[in-house]
Amino acid sequence: MITKDYIITAAEGMHARPATNLVKLTKNYSSLISLKKGDRTVKLSSLMNILSLGIKGGETISIIIDGEDETSAIIAIDAFFEEELKHL
């Protein structure tokens, strides 16, 4: 299992467009991938799951990956957070 924290640097937070792209990305992996904010943890299989967390700019979230391709999944998710969210 891999757990990694990310600070949402986009002032708009995690809105529909990046959330949709994150869901699409995670569907490429067989590992169970979840997102945690505070006390709530949701599976990254649904746009509504992500949006229900109301992630705002400056907040810290955790990505939790458990499965056989977790290493390649975290590499892709790292790249997503570095590239996709830095321009918002």
Secondary structure as UniProt FT lines:
FT   STRAND          2..7
FT   TURN            11..12
FT   HELIX           16..26
FT   TURN            27..28
FT   STRAND          32..37
FT   TURN            38..39
FT   STRAND          40..43
FT   TURN            44..45
FT   HELIX           47..51
FT   TURN            52..53
FT   TURN            57..58
FT   STRAND          60..66
FT   TURN            68..69
FT   HELIX           70..83
FT   TURN            84..87
//
